[in-house]
Amino acid sequence: MKIVIADKSHSIYAELICETIAQAAQVRGTGIAKRKPEYIITKMENGNAVIALDGDKFAGFCYIEAWSHGKFVANSGLIVHPDFRNQGLAKQIKQVIFEHSRTKFPDSKIFSITTGLAVMKMNSELGYKPVTFSELTDDQSFWKGCQTCKNFDVLTRTEQKMCLCTGMLYDPLKKETTKSHEHNYDKKVWTRLKLIKQNMFLKKDKK
């Protein structure tokens, strides 16, 4: 297994990557912004993605998006192929794309919005902190990308202030008081927060 910075030669995997992301969202029943193969290929050609391969077999992927003229960046589209799940690969990919983001965009704040508890845990271990949406990018191009998410109506109802996703931010300008692996992560707290949001925002849809 190898995890490398993707380039043009990996464009042959773009369609499979998009299909894997869409299928995972359907199985989990979670909202996700869809991406087209052409978009994924652009990320590869610009050196803004990492891909995991087992020989020539696709295993996992993640890419970088820059917003607000590079003030913010996001690590998006994290996915592991079903054949390689439950092996810790997602965490390895997350680590590589995070380090790559810090190298390419050393002064940028790295943010994430997610409903996945596993991703929240990985983010916490890397030094991300939970924040309100107002602390994230105000670049409307980013938020328009949420239109294909099934929970987009929640985002619009709250005037883009909150959604089922939790916002998390890594700020390189703030000195860490503890090492990244010492950041606390309480699954019960995150699970309760997720349930509260679901009860708040999905109640109207059930009527």
Residue, then its C-alpha position, 0 to 999 in steps of 0.5 A: m500500500k502506498i499513499v502518494i501525491a496524485d498527478k495526471s497519471h492517476s486521472i484513470y481513477a477519477e470516475l471510480i473515486c466519484e462513484t465510491i464517494a456517492q455509494a458511501a454517502q448512500v449507504r451511510g444515509t449522510g449528506i455529501a457534496k457530489r463531485k464530477p470526475e472532471y473536478i477530481i482530475t483538476k485536483m490531481e493535475n494541480g497536485n492538490a490531492v493524495i491517492a492510496l493504491d494497492g499496486d494498481k488498485f484504488a484504495g483511497f483518496c482525498y483532495i485540497e480546496a482553497w477558499s477566500h484567496g487561500k486564507f482557508v483550505a479544506n481537506s475534502g472528499l476523504i474516501v476509502h474503497p470498501d475493500f480496504r476499510n477498517q484497516g486504519l487507511a482513512k487515518q493515514i490518508k488524513q495525515v498525509i493530506f493534512e501535512h501536504s496542505r501545511t506544506k502547500f498552504p503554510d499560512s492558511k487555516i484548515f477547516s472541515i465540516t462533517t457529520g462523521l464521528a470518525v472524521m471528527k476524531m481524526n481532526s481532533e487528533l490533528g489539532y482541529k478545534p470545533v468552531t461556529f460556521s461564522e469562523l469558517t470561510d465566507d466564500q460563497s463558492f464553498w457553500k454553493g458546493c453544499q447544494t447537492c447535499k440532502n441537508f442543504d435545506v437546513l443550511t438555508r433555513t438557518e441562513q448559513k449559520m449551522c447545519l447537521c455538520t460540525g465545523m472544525l478549524y486548524d489555525p497555524l497561527k495559534k500556538e498549540t499548548t498540547k501535542s496533537h495526539e493529546h487533544n481530547y476527544d469524547k465520542k459521547v459528547w460528539t454523538r449527543l451533539k449530532l443527535i441534538k442537531q438532528n432533532m432540531f433540524l430534521k423534525k420539520d421534515k418528519k411532519 
